Amino acid sequence: MKIAVLGAGSIGLVPGVMLTNAGYDVTLIDAWDENVKALNENGGTIIGNIFTTLTARSNNVRFHISDRYDGINFHIRFGCM
């Protein structure tokens, strides 16, 4: 199942990484080019009151710019903004 998460900031990273860690095929999509570039190069880490540290790395989560994902067929899409 392919899932798109619209918004790859601190809110979108949490469900995106959790769904990826659960084995789903997840693509996080964001409109901010610099954010997407940084996440693809360095990954991202969220530390908070979710009882774990979530780390997103480009080898297990795909990050795309919002205007560059046309043609990808997703089963589920949801926004986190």
PLY file of the C-alpha trace (Angstrom):
ply
format ascii 1.0
element vertex 81
property float x
property float y
property float z
element edge 80
property int vertex1
property int vertex2
end_header
0.00 0.00 0.00
1.42 3.38 -1.01
0.78 6.25 1.40
1.46 9.94 0.77
1.90 12.33 3.68
1.54 15.94 2.56
3.79 17.99 4.81
7.25 16.82 5.88
7.71 19.10 8.87
7.60 18.08 12.51
3.92 17.08 12.27
4.16 15.07 9.04
7.41 13.32 9.99
5.82 11.60 13.00
3.13 9.59 11.17
5.34 9.25 8.09
8.19 7.61 9.96
5.86 5.55 12.18
4.03 4.19 9.12
7.36 3.46 7.41
8.65 1.65 10.49
5.41 -0.40 10.45
6.29 -1.57 6.94
4.17 0.72 4.75
5.44 2.32 1.54
5.42 6.02 2.53
6.32 9.15 0.58
6.48 12.46 2.44
5.75 15.48 0.25
6.62 19.06 1.13
6.50 22.40 -0.68
9.67 23.76 0.91
12.57 22.79 -1.36
15.27 23.44 1.28
13.48 21.20 3.80
13.18 18.34 1.32
16.82 18.69 0.27
18.01 18.68 3.91
15.86 15.65 4.78
17.08 13.72 1.75
20.71 14.52 2.58
20.69 14.26 6.38
17.43 12.64 7.46
15.64 14.08 10.45
15.07 13.25 14.09
12.07 14.08 16.25
12.42 13.82 20.01
9.40 14.43 22.21
6.68 12.93 24.35
5.90 10.04 22.02
7.95 7.59 24.07
10.57 7.11 21.37
12.98 8.91 19.10
11.95 8.78 15.45
14.68 9.02 12.86
13.91 9.54 9.18
16.66 8.62 6.78
16.49 8.92 3.05
17.08 5.18 2.64
13.73 4.25 4.24
11.52 7.29 3.62
11.20 9.18 0.35
10.91 12.96 0.40
9.57 14.89 -2.58
8.81 18.49 -3.50
5.03 18.98 -3.81
5.09 19.82 -7.51
7.23 16.80 -8.42
5.03 13.88 -7.43
2.53 13.91 -10.31
1.93 10.48 -11.68
2.60 8.60 -8.43
-0.44 6.49 -7.63
-1.15 6.50 -3.88
-3.75 4.40 -2.05
-4.00 6.85 0.86
-3.14 10.56 1.03
-3.41 12.78 4.06
-2.20 16.23 5.01
-0.17 17.24 8.06
0.17 21.01 8.07
0 1
1 2
2 3
3 4
4 5
5 6
6 7
7 8
8 9
9 10
10 11
11 12
12 13
13 14
14 15
15 16
16 17
17 18
18 19
19 20
20 21
21 22
22 23
23 24
24 25
25 26
26 27
27 28
28 29
29 30
30 31
31 32
32 33
33 34
34 35
35 36
36 37
37 38
38 39
39 40
40 41
41 42
42 43
43 44
44 45
45 46
46 47
47 48
48 49
49 50
50 51
51 52
52 53
53 54
54 55
55 56
56 57
57 58
58 59
59 60
60 61
61 62
62 63
63 64
64 65
65 66
66 67
67 68
68 69
69 70
70 71
71 72
72 73
73 74
74 75
75 76
76 77
77 78
78 79
79 80
